[in-house]
Amino acid sequence: MLSETPAGPVAGPADDSAPGDGLVKAGVVVFAIGAVATLVTVAPLFLGTDPFPTVAYLVSMLMGVGFALAAAGVLRSVAAQRRQARQAA
């Protein structure tokens, strides 16, 4: 019957995440937050309004933090791949 479920174990989604993938994803999110903050803090310069407080400029520095997180994730992934290649050889 088509409505019956298979009797064997159900295979879940494969875990293809490599070391460093989490850092890269977090870095992208932090970078995006910093990029939006940068656009928001630059807008008053073009619109002729009062600038935002210093906190807004500090949040825009998250772009660099996000870039550093993503770069650390890439380096961690590269190191894991090199270790795996050495073990296979």
Residue pairs with C-beta under 8 A, 6 or more apart in sequence:
18 77
18 80
18 81
19 76
19 77
19 79
19 80
20 72
20 73
20 74
20 75
20 76
20 77
20 78
20 80
21 73
21 77
22 73
23 69
23 70
23 72
23 73
23 76
24 69
24 70
24 73
24 74
24 77
25 73
26 66
26 69
26 73
27 66
27 67
27 68
27 69
27 70
27 71
27 72
27 73
28 66
28 70
29 66
30 62
30 65
30 66
30 69
31 62
31 63
31 65
31 66
31 67
31 69
31 70
32 66
33 59
33 62
33 66
34 59
34 60
34 61
34 62
34 63
34 64
34 65
34 66
35 63
37 56
37 59
37 60
37 62
37 63
38 60
38 63
40 52
40 56
40 60
41 51
41 52
41 56
41 57
41 60
44 50
44 51
44 52
45 51
